[in-house]
Amino acid sequence: FRTTDVTGIIKLPEGVEMVMPGDNVQMEITLITPIAIEEGLRFAIREGGRTVGSGVVAKMLAD
């Protein structure tokens, strides 16, 4: 069990401006602070104290 709070920048696929409940999308997230993370790790996206999305790390990209 591990948890952390890290700010990140989300890059949606070209042509996608918004993701609605029930949508599935692959996105690229650049974390502001480096943390230990691995493929297959589940995560939540929170905004204003509310969970607005969730996902699974599919692939790690080099800087």
C-alpha positions as a printed Julia matrix, in Angstrom:
63×3 Matrix{Float64}:
   0.0    0.0     0.0
   1.51   3.29   -1.08
   0.16   6.71   -1.8
   1.58  10.07   -2.79
   0.39  13.42   -4.05
   2.26  14.64   -7.14
   1.39  17.41   -9.57
   1.57  16.5   -13.25
   0.88  17.88  -16.7
  -1.62  15.88  -18.78
  -1.27  15.75  -22.56
  -4.39  14.38  -24.27
  -4.23  12.81  -27.74
  -4.43  15.16  -30.72
  -8.01  16.22  -31.4
  -9.22  15.42  -27.85
 -10.09  18.49  -25.78
 -12.04  16.87  -22.95
 -12.69  13.4   -21.56
 -16.15  12.64  -20.19
 -17.26  10.0   -17.64
 -17.16   6.55  -19.25
 -14.58   7.57  -21.87
 -11.32   5.64  -22.18
  -8.26   7.47  -23.46
  -4.5    7.03  -23.57
  -2.72  10.13  -22.33
   0.77  11.24  -21.48
   1.4   12.58  -17.99
   4.6   14.41  -17.08
   5.17  14.48  -13.32
   6.6   17.64  -11.77
   8.45  15.68   -9.07
  10.18  12.35   -9.8
   8.68   9.39   -7.9
   9.09   5.62   -7.91
   6.57   4.28  -10.43
   6.29   1.17  -12.59
   4.2   -0.2   -15.42
   0.93  -1.72  -14.24
   0.63   0.66  -11.28
  -2.9    2.01  -10.79
  -3.4    5.73  -10.11
  -6.12   8.3    -9.52
  -6.37  11.8   -10.96
  -7.72  14.28   -8.44
  -8.73  17.89   -8.82
 -10.0   20.1    -6.03
 -10.1   17.17   -3.6
 -12.29  15.04   -5.88
 -11.32  12.02   -7.97
 -11.96  12.89  -11.62
 -10.25   9.93  -13.26
  -8.27   6.76  -12.77
  -5.88   4.7   -14.81
  -3.04   2.25  -15.12
   0.55   3.07  -16.08
   0.9    1.43  -19.5
   4.39   2.54  -20.5
   7.25   4.58  -19.09
   8.71   7.15  -21.49
  12.23   8.58  -21.37
  12.66  12.28  -20.63
